[in-house]
Amino acid sequence: MKKLLITSAVVTALTSYGAMAIDANINFKGAVSSTTCTLNAADAAKTLTIPNVTAKNLMDSGNTAEYSASGSFNFTDCPAGLTKVTSAYTYQGITHSGNNDWGLANGVDNVSFQVMQSPKTDLSKRLNLNGISNNLNEATITNGVATVPVTVGISAYNKDTQFVMPSAGTYSGTFLVAFTYS
């Protein structure tokens, strides 16, 4: 019995020697708001209809996103202290490889689209479609109200970002849009 106790004590001492603990702290802070902005009910599900275009005219328009449709998301009742609404668009389909600001339309070949945070076609306001925001995705809150403009434009691009003749047919695309406030 003594031999077993001595052996246990030696094993415990040897195995405990290498085990050490180090403590670390993580500090965090934040704020809890009693409310956020209210998205107008009519803006919760939007359909933007781009005018009909021939395949040739779309091809001839180049990378202009000339054929487009616009709308907006309207927010009210934003609490005091909030100054901006930021949007993040995630396309629920295929984006061009290595090019996060072009999505492939569903239903036809060689039709791609871009989303712009602008009340009209403005390629300098083109947004990423992978859920990442940048300063182009911000809208100012003034007196508790904000309007986030959006335009979707199409071009004759294939999945390899080459201009090619699009096929005829009906196309569509769907985005998940997330809004944050600060």
C-alpha positions as CSV (number, residue, x, y, z in Angstrom):
1,M,0.0,0.0,0.0
2,K,2.9,2.4,0.9
3,K,4.5,1.6,-2.4
4,L,1.3,2.5,-4.3
5,L,0.9,5.8,-2.4
6,I,4.6,6.8,-3.1
7,T,4.2,5.9,-6.8
8,S,1.0,7.9,-7.0
9,A,2.6,10.9,-5.3
10,V,5.7,10.7,-7.7
11,V,3.4,10.4,-10.8
12,T,1.3,13.3,-9.7
13,A,4.3,15.5,-9.0
14,L,5.8,14.7,-12.4
15,T,2.6,15.3,-14.4
16,S,1.6,18.5,-12.5
17,Y,5.0,20.1,-13.1
18,G,4.4,20.8,-16.8
19,A,0.8,22.0,-16.4
20,M,0.5,25.7,-15.9
21,A,-2.3,28.1,-16.3
22,I,-2.3,31.6,-17.6
23,D,-5.2,34.0,-17.1
24,A,-6.3,36.5,-19.7
25,N,-8.9,39.2,-19.8
26,I,-11.2,40.2,-22.7
27,N,-12.7,43.6,-22.4
28,F,-15.8,44.6,-24.4
29,K,-18.3,47.4,-24.5
30,G,-21.3,48.4,-26.4
31,A,-24.7,50.1,-26.2
32,V,-28.2,48.8,-26.2
33,S,-30.7,50.9,-28.0
34,S,-34.4,50.8,-27.0
35,T,-35.4,50.9,-30.7
36,T,-34.0,51.0,-34.2
37,C,-35.2,52.7,-37.3
38,T,-38.5,51.4,-38.8
39,L,-38.4,50.2,-42.4
40,N,-41.6,51.2,-44.2
41,A,-43.7,48.1,-44.7
42,A,-44.0,48.6,-48.5
43,D,-40.2,48.4,-48.7
44,A,-39.8,45.0,-47.0
45,A,-40.2,43.1,-50.3
46,K,-39.3,45.0,-53.4
47,T,-39.5,44.1,-57.1
48,L,-37.7,46.3,-59.5
49,T,-38.7,45.7,-63.1
50,I,-36.1,46.6,-65.7
51,P,-37.6,47.6,-69.1
52,N,-37.6,45.1,-71.9
53,V,-34.5,45.3,-74.1
54,T,-33.4,43.3,-77.2
55,A,-30.3,41.1,-77.0
56,K,-28.6,43.3,-79.6
57,N,-29.3,46.6,-77.8
58,L,-28.1,45.1,-74.5
59,M,-24.9,43.9,-76.2
60,D,-24.4,47.3,-77.9
61,S,-24.8,49.2,-74.6
62,G,-21.5,47.7,-73.3
63,N,-20.7,48.0,-69.6
64,T,-23.0,50.9,-68.9
65,A,-25.9,49.3,-67.0
66,E,-28.0,51.6,-69.2
67,Y,-31.0,49.4,-68.8
68,S,-32.0,49.7,-65.2
69,A,-34.7,50.1,-62.6
70,S,-34.6,52.2,-59.4
71,G,-36.3,52.3,-56.1
72,S,-35.5,53.0,-52.4
73,F,-35.8,51.8,-48.9
74,N,-37.3,54.3,-46.6
75,F,-36.7,54.4,-42.8
76,T,-38.6,56.4,-40.2
77,D,-38.6,56.8,-36.4
78,C,-34.8,56.5,-36.1
79,P,-33.8,57.2,-32.5
80,A,-31.7,60.3,-31.7
81,G,-28.0,59.6,-31.8
82,L,-28.2,57.4,-34.9
83,T,-26.6,59.1,-37.9
84,K,-26.4,56.5,-40.7
85,V,-28.0,53.4,-42.2
86,T,-25.6,51.0,-43.8
87,S,-26.7,48.3,-46.2
88,A,-25.1,45.0,-47.2
89,Y,-26.3,43.2,-50.3
90,T,-25.9,39.4,-50.6
91,Y,-26.9,37.9,-54.0
92,Q,-28.8,34.7,-53.7
93,G,-27.1,33.3,-56.8
94,I,-23.8,33.2,-58.6
95,T,-21.5,36.2,-58.7
96,H,-18.6,36.5,-61.2
97,S,-15.5,34.7,-60.1
98,G,-13.1,37.2,-58.6
99,N,-15.6,40.1,-59.2
100,N,-17.9,40.6,-56.2
101,D,-19.9,43.5,-57.8
102,W,-21.5,41.5,-60.7
103,G,-24.1,38.9,-60.4
104,L,-25.4,36.4,-63.0
105,A,-29.1,36.7,-63.7
106,N,-31.2,33.5,-63.5
107,G,-33.2,32.3,-66.4
108,V,-31.1,33.5,-69.4
109,D,-27.5,33.2,-70.5
110,N,-25.0,36.1,-70.5
111,V,-27.0,38.7,-68.6
112,S,-25.3,40.1,-65.5
113,F,-26.4,42.9,-63.2
114,Q,-24.9,45.4,-60.8
115,V,-26.5,47.1,-57.8
116,M,-25.8,50.8,-57.2
117,Q,-26.7,52.8,-54.1
118,S,-28.0,55.6,-56.2
119,P,-31.3,56.9,-57.4
120,K,-30.1,56.3,-61.1
121,T,-27.5,54.4,-62.9
122,D,-24.1,55.5,-61.6
123,L,-21.4,52.9,-61.9
124,S,-19.2,54.8,-59.4
125,K,-21.7,53.8,-56.7
126,R,-21.5,50.1,-57.6
127,L,-21.8,47.8,-54.5
128,N,-20.3,44.5,-53.5
129,L,-22.8,41.6,-53.7
130,N,-21.1,39.4,-51.1
131,G,-22.6,41.0,-48.0
132,I,-19.6,43.3,-47.4
133,S,-20.3,47.0,-46.9
134,N,-18.1,50.0,-47.6
135,N,-18.7,53.8,-47.5
136,L,-20.8,53.6,-50.7
137,N,-23.4,51.6,-48.7
138,E,-24.1,54.4,-46.2
139,A,-27.2,56.8,-46.1
140,T,-27.5,59.7,-43.7
141,I,-30.2,59.8,-41.1
142,T,-31.7,63.3,-40.8
143,N,-34.4,64.2,-38.3
144,G,-35.1,60.5,-37.7
145,V,-35.6,59.7,-41.4
146,A,-33.3,58.0,-44.0
147,T,-33.7,57.0,-47.6
148,V,-31.5,54.3,-49.1
149,P,-31.7,54.5,-52.9
150,V,-31.1,51.4,-55.0
151,T,-30.7,50.9,-58.8
152,V,-30.2,47.6,-60.5
153,G,-28.7,47.7,-64.0
154,I,-27.9,44.9,-66.5
155,S,-25.2,44.3,-69.1
156,A,-24.3,41.5,-71.5
157,Y,-21.6,39.8,-69.5
158,N,-21.0,36.0,-69.1
159,K,-19.7,34.2,-66.1
160,D,-16.1,34.9,-67.2
161,T,-16.9,38.7,-67.4
162,Q,-16.7,38.7,-71.2
163,F,-19.1,40.7,-73.3
164,V,-21.2,38.2,-75.3
165,M,-24.6,38.1,-76.9
166,P,-27.2,37.3,-74.3
167,S,-30.0,34.8,-74.9
168,A,-33.6,35.9,-75.1
169,G,-35.9,35.1,-72.2
170,T,-37.1,36.2,-68.8
171,Y,-34.4,36.8,-66.1
172,S,-34.5,37.4,-62.4
173,G,-32.3,37.7,-59.4
174,T,-32.8,37.9,-55.6
175,F,-30.8,39.8,-52.9
176,L,-30.8,39.6,-49.2
177,V,-30.3,43.1,-47.9
178,A,-29.2,43.7,-44.3
179,F,-29.4,47.1,-42.7
180,T,-27.4,48.3,-39.7
181,Y,-27.6,51.6,-37.9
182,S,-25.0,53.7,-36.1
